[in-house]
Amino acid sequence: MAERDDFYLIEALRECEEYFDNRADAEYFPDSAAPRPNEEMKLLQVVRDAIRKAGA
């Protein structure tokens, strides 16, 4: 992949990171000792992992 393409990919991932970061949350339920992440929190971790692996 060309360096320019990498730039656009990383920028897109950073936009996703910001979007999911503003919506990430976890809920506590009486039957669970740990909080349960919402879908946005799960996807935020996927995006952050991808950014890290891209070396950004």
N, C-alpha and C positions, 0 to 999 in steps of 0.2 A: 504494500500500500504506500502511496506517495506521502511525503511529509505533509503536504497541504491537506490531503484527505484525513490524515491523523489529527490535524488541528481541528477540522470541522467535527470529527467524531468526538473528540474530547470536549469541545465546546457544547455539543449536543448533550453529552453525558452530564456536564456541569449544570446545564439548564434543567435536566431531569432531576439531578440531585437537589437543586434549589426547590423545585416544585414539590418533590416528595418530602423534603425536610420540613416544609411549612405545613404538611398534612399528616406527618407521622405521629402516631399516638399509641398508647397501650392502655388496655383496660384491665382492671382488677376484678376478679370474680371470687365470691366466697368459697367456691370449691377448688380453687387453685392457689397454690402458694406463690407462684410467680405471675407477673403480668403477661397478658397475651397481646402481642403486637397486631396492629391493624395491617391491612394489605399494603398501605403506603409505607409503613415502617419496614416491612419485608422487602419491598422493591427498592427502598432507599439503600439497604445493605447490598443488594445486588448491584446497583449502580455504583456505589462507592468501591466495591470490589473490582468492578470493571475499570474504573478510573485508576485505581492503584495498579492493576495489572498492565494498564496502558503506559504506566510510568509517568503519569502527570502529577 
